[in-house]
Amino acid sequence: MLLAVDIGNTNVVCAVYDDQKQIALWRLPSDVKQDQAFYQNRLTQLIDDSDKSIHLDGAIIASVVPALTPVLDGAIASVTGKQAMIVGSADVDLGIVVNIDNPEQAGADRLVNAVGAQAAHGLPSIVLDFGTATTLDLVGENGAYEGGIIAPGVNLSIEALERAAAQLPRLEVRSWDADLPILGKNTIAAMESGVFWGYVCMVEGLLERLRCRYGDTLPAIATGGLAPLFNGHVIGITTVDPDLTVRGLVEIYARNKG
């Protein structure tokens, strides 16, 4: 079985796969204050508490938090007895072309998503990732990563409002109704309209511009922890694949082991 680990800015997503079948999925906090022992103990506990018989014989890591990469790498080695593949290492081949000015600047998660799109969805396509940041990336017909867009995530936008405006309260991220009024009649309602409808309009506008430039029929694959909040509200999302990143990790592992 394979342990696929996606270290993001908010969560560490750990998925166990038996070939192409997902056996378990866990989320841990991305906390640079924690040491290897913390993650080692949490992983051990999760594996022991699982109702599945889990025997790990390999691991792969993608990380956008450099400080946590060696911490999780050490924890995984202690738990599994295996050295993890690390996306971005010279000896790990993603099997895709990266068509941007400085390929080393591309986030590991975005490249892994491109591989996931190539492996599990039709190409070319747009990958829309709702996470700490919201990113839109274009994966070409041949699977190449062609570049993308980075915008603040919903939580970052709310935190910026709270920090910059002393009289505005803290807004909680929740599942907003599709009939949320565009015109707020109180402070909270006005903020919710700005965050929700503003975000919907931003994403829809970016999708429209990408399609006008690169193809009207480009499908858009939504992923990331906040994707369910906007699925059904954003016109233009073709499908939601919450496991796109770990699917990409499974594919990269298979390509390199093969």
SVG drawing of the C-alpha trace seen along z (x, -y; Angstrom):
<svg xmlns="http://www.w3.org/2000/svg" viewBox="-33 -50 51 56">
<polyline fill="none" stroke="black" stroke-width="0.4" points="0.0,0.0 1.1,-3.6 1.0,-6.6 0.5,-9.8 1.1,-12.9 0.1,-16.4 1.6,-19.1 -0.4,-22.3 -0.4,-25.6 -3.4,-24.7 -3.6,-20.9 -1.5,-17.8 -3.6,-15.4 -2.6,-11.7 -4.1,-9.1 -3.6,-5.4 -4.0,-3.7 -4.0,0.0 -3.2,-0.3 -5.8,-2.8 -8.2,-2.2 -8.3,-4.7 -8.3,-2.9 -8.1,-5.8 -7.9,-9.6 -6.8,-11.7 -6.1,-15.5 -3.6,-16.8 -2.8,-20.5 0.1,-22.1 1.9,-23.3 5.6,-24.3 5.8,-24.4 5.3,-20.7 8.2,-18.3 8.7,-14.9 7.5,-13.0 4.1,-14.8 3.4,-13.7 5.0,-10.3 2.6,-9.7 -0.4,-11.0 0.3,-8.8 0.8,-5.7 -2.4,-6.4 -4.4,-6.9 -3.1,-3.7 -3.7,-1.7 -7.2,-3.1 -8.1,-2.4 -10.8,0.3 -8.7,1.4 -5.6,3.7 -3.0,1.2 0.5,2.3 2.5,-0.5 5.3,0.4 5.9,-3.0 5.3,-6.7 5.4,-10.0 5.3,-13.6 4.3,-16.9 4.9,-20.0 4.4,-23.7 5.7,-24.2 9.5,-23.6 9.9,-23.7 7.5,-20.7 9.0,-18.6 11.9,-17.0 9.6,-16.7 7.0,-14.6 9.7,-12.8 11.3,-11.7 8.0,-10.8 7.0,-8.7 10.3,-6.9 9.9,-6.0 6.4,-4.8 6.8,-2.9 10.4,-2.0 10.5,-3.4 12.1,-6.5 9.5,-8.6 9.7,-10.0 9.6,-13.8 8.1,-15.7 10.7,-18.3 13.7,-16.0 16.0,-15.5 15.3,-11.8 11.5,-12.1 10.2,-12.5 6.7,-13.9 6.4,-12.9 5.1,-16.3 6.6,-19.4 6.4,-22.6 6.0,-25.5 6.6,-28.5 9.5,-31.0 11.1,-29.4 9.8,-25.8 11.4,-25.5 8.9,-28.2 5.8,-26.1 4.3,-24.8 4.5,-21.1 0.8,-20.8 -0.1,-22.5 2.2,-20.2 0.8,-17.2 -2.7,-18.4 -1.7,-18.6 -0.6,-15.0 -3.8,-14.1 -5.8,-15.8 -3.8,-13.9 -4.3,-10.6 -8.0,-10.8 -9.6,-13.5 -9.8,-14.6 -7.3,-17.1 -6.8,-20.0 -8.4,-21.3 -8.4,-23.9 -7.6,-22.9 -9.4,-25.1 -8.0,-24.6 -9.8,-26.1 -7.3,-26.1 -5.4,-28.7 -4.9,-30.4 -7.2,-29.9 -5.4,-28.8 -6.4,-28.2 -4.0,-26.2 -4.1,-25.2 -3.1,-21.7 -2.4,-21.3 -3.6,-18.7 -0.4,-16.8 -0.5,-17.0 2.0,-19.9 1.6,-22.5 1.1,-25.7 0.9,-28.2 -1.8,-29.6 -3.4,-32.2 -2.9,-32.7 -5.6,-34.6 -6.2,-35.0 -8.3,-32.2 -11.6,-32.9 -10.1,-32.7 -7.3,-35.0 -9.8,-37.5 -11.8,-37.4 -8.6,-37.7 -7.5,-40.7 -10.9,-42.4 -10.7,-41.7 -7.1,-43.1 -7.6,-46.2 -11.1,-47.3 -11.4,-47.7 -15.2,-47.9 -15.8,-44.8 -16.5,-41.6 -14.9,-38.2 -16.8,-36.4 -17.2,-32.6 -16.7,-30.6 -19.9,-28.5 -22.0,-26.9 -23.8,-30.0 -27.2,-29.6 -27.4,-30.2 -30.1,-32.8 -28.0,-34.8 -29.1,-38.4 -26.7,-40.5 -27.6,-43.6 -26.8,-43.2 -29.2,-44.9 -26.7,-44.6 -22.9,-44.4 -22.7,-40.6 -25.0,-40.2 -23.0,-42.9 -19.7,-41.1 -21.1,-37.7 -22.4,-39.1 -19.0,-40.6 -17.1,-37.5 -19.4,-34.9 -20.7,-36.7 -17.4,-38.6 -15.6,-35.3 -18.1,-33.6 -17.8,-36.5 -14.0,-36.4 -13.8,-32.7 -16.4,-32.9 -14.7,-35.8 -11.3,-34.1 -12.7,-30.9 -14.4,-33.0 -11.2,-34.8 -9.2,-31.6 -11.8,-29.9 -11.9,-33.0 -8.2,-32.8 -7.5,-29.0 -10.7,-27.3 -14.5,-27.7 -15.0,-24.1 -12.2,-23.7 -13.5,-21.6 -12.8,-22.9 -11.9,-20.4 -12.5,-21.8 -10.5,-20.5 -9.3,-21.6 -10.8,-21.8 -13.2,-24.7 -14.4,-23.4 -17.7,-22.0 -18.6,-25.6 -18.7,-26.8 -19.7,-23.8 -23.1,-24.5 -22.7,-28.2 -19.8,-28.9 -21.0,-28.6 -18.4,-26.8 -17.2,-24.1 -17.4,-20.9 -16.6,-18.4 -15.4,-18.3 -12.5,-15.9 -11.6,-16.4 -8.8,-13.7 -7.1,-15.2 -3.8,-15.9 -3.5,-12.5 -4.5,-10.9 -1.6,-12.8 0.8,-11.6 -0.3,-8.0 0.3,-8.4 3.8,-10.0 4.8,-7.2 3.7,-4.6 5.6,-6.3 8.8,-6.4 8.5,-2.8 7.7,-1.5"/>
</svg>
